[in-house]
Amino acid sequence: MIEQDGELRILVVDDSVISRKLAELAFFGRPYKVSFASDGRQALDLVATRRPDIVITDWMMPDMSGIELCKAIRSQLLRDTYIVMLSSNSTEQHKAEGMAAGADSYLTKPLQTHELLGEIHKARGLMEARRRTPTKLPSGTPKA
């Protein structure tokens, strides 16, 4: 999860060079270890090797949609990874579909730096709270 030095591991997935650059500028000088992927397959490789705390993914990509990526991450049992879905579509139905796929949050493009940083702050708080809260075992499960 969050590294010992307090740095969050963030993966930004977007086929747009401009969107990746905007994210890079937003994170510059902040205590984050940021990786970038230009498509879903590359993102899955990075998820497997780097185990990011937060994945920020575009919805529309050529090889794999953000929805498919989100489902793939969740199928790998990475429940603690916070996923932010990005889309230019701001309809409630679209947001609901992203959340149903396993996204924790939904931001609308064009990406606004203050919204992105606010989302990262919220995600960090939730992850730290999860770490402090003991996991409940199902009744009848012996404790280790």
Secondary structure as GFF3:
##gff-version 3
##sequence-region A 1 144
A	DSSP	beta_strand	8	13	.	.	.	ID=ss1
A	DSSP	alpha_helix	17	27	.	.	.	ID=ss2
A	DSSP	beta_strand	32	37	.	.	.	ID=ss3
A	DSSP	alpha_helix	40	50	.	.	.	ID=ss4
A	DSSP	beta_strand	54	58	.	.	.	ID=ss5
A	DSSP	alpha_helix	66	75	.	.	.	ID=ss6
A	DSSP	beta_strand	82	87	.	.	.	ID=ss7
A	DSSP	alpha_helix	92	100	.	.	.	ID=ss8
A	DSSP	beta_strand	105	108	.	.	.	ID=ss9
A	DSSP	alpha_helix	113	132	.	.	.	ID=ss10
###
